[in-house]
């Protein structure tokens, strides 16, 4: 018997297989997906990775949205991530990296990825706290991201019809798909508020794709979330913020 170590990798069939695997991995990375063969990333079994995939997208978008809500405060000093139900059943290292990636990409000049997210968070003295809780409440299987640095921002999300959704922003329960440009208005719950904002956007030819409203009680405080096909000019957001009974208006990109 003659042994020939590693010769199998040099066959024509093996070379074609490796070339296809590399090409598929490159395409997956360019599409923003994580591939099982990535070097130096947390080693996660393929079946676990398949279960985590939709929640990884959700975690990154929650982090990206949350950092925009506290951007004027200089960024967070502490981040608390709460996994409720399914997201907390498996290894959460990739979910944590996704939250960090979503946050820091908007406030850092460094390129953030799945491999270096934890390291850059440590370099920025960002305190990360993770909690696991059982399923329960209005929504099961959620991820909550809470940023703390003077002002506190807390948003909770889940997967609805295979798409990432926000179901709570602060004290307001809301069902909001995390996609594109979203105008968030905190306002007094009064008749005509939606019409006033819609009139200004319509005048500027800004098309509304969806709208959701959450409120603490009738004629109390409300949060208006409006999905937009294109970002409005800055002066339009300022005009909306200056309307009577509008406390604040902020455009976020998720």
Buried (B, 14 or more C-beta within 10 A) or exposed (E): EEEEEEEEEEEEEEEEEEEEEEEEBEEBBEEEEBBEEBEEBBEBEEEEBEBBEBBBBBBBBBBBBBBBBBBEBEBBBBBBBBBBBBBBBBBBBBBBBBBBBBBBBBBBEEEBBBEBBBEBBEEBEBEBEBEEEEBEEEBEBBBBBBBBBEEBBBBBBBBEEEEBBBBBBBEBBBBBBBBBBBBBBBBBBEEEBBEBBBEBBEEEEBEBBBBBBBBEEEEEBBBBBBBBEEBBEEEBBEBBBEBEEBEEBBBBEB
